[in-house]
Amino acid sequence: MPTKLINPMNEAPLRVSLPPARLRSLQGKTVGLLDISKTGGNLFLDRLEQLLRERFHVANVVRTAKPTFAKPAPPGIIEQLRTVDAVVEALAD
């Protein structure tokens, strides 16, 4: 049987895109807080939510959490976060 060599590199072409425009202010905006379900992430996001409301006067905070940090967020969570102006993801341990 002949030997078959497989290239482990991803050869898919990259699509380059510009990042979205930076928000001038968070005042009156809706901010999404995504907890990836690692230990301590909820504590970080609790404090961040408090600061966002007190110092930056956000209009609304949407909290959501991934079922596990080991996998990508399910489509329902991604769709929920598409409705907000900005997202912060907690990567704490």
N, C-alpha and C positions, 0 to 999 in steps of 0.2 A: 504494500500500500504506500503511495507517495506521501511525503510530508507536506502538510499545508501550513503555510505561515500566515498568521493573522496580525494585522496592525492594530494595536490596542488604543491608538490615538483617535480622538474624535475628529473626523475629517469633514464634518458638516460645516458649510460656510457660515461665518458669523454675520449676524445682522447688527450693524452699529446704529444706535439711535441716541438721540439727545435726551438728557434727563429732563424731567418736567421743570417748568419755571419755579423758582423759589418763591414761597409766600412772603409777602412784605410784612405781614403781621398774622398772629394767631387770633387776634381779637375778633370775636363773632364767628369763628370757624368751628367746624366739627372735626375732632381729632380721634382717630382710632387707636386703641391700645391693644396690641396683640401679645398675649401671654403664650409662650411656646411650651409651657408646662414643665419648665425646669424649676428646681427648688429655689425659692427666693424671688422669682420673677413677679409674683403677685404683690409682694411687699414693695418692690421697686415701683411697680405701676400704681399702687395705691398712693404712694408719695408723689409720684409724677402727676397723677390726676389732680391731687390737691394743689400742686404748684401751677399747673396749667389753668386751673380755675381762678386761683387767687392772684397770680402775677400776670398772666397773659390773657385773662378774661375770655377764655374760649366759650362758645355758646353751648357746646354739647361734647360729651365724651362717650364714645362707643367702645365698650370693653368686650373682647372676645378671646377665646383660648383655643389653641390646637389641642386635639386629644392626646398627642404625644410629640415630644420634641424630635423623635427619631424619623418622622415622616413629614413630607410637605403638608401644608395646610389643605384641608379638603376644599373642593370648589365652593361649597356654601359659605365658608369663612371668607374666601377671596371675594366672592360676590358682595358680601356684607361690607367689606372694607372698601369696595369701589365707590361707595356712597359718601365717603368722608373726604375732607380736604387734605389731611396729612395722617400718616401712620407712624407709630413708634412700636418697635418690636423689642420685647424684653428677652435678653439673652443671659440672664443671671443664673448663678448657681449658688 
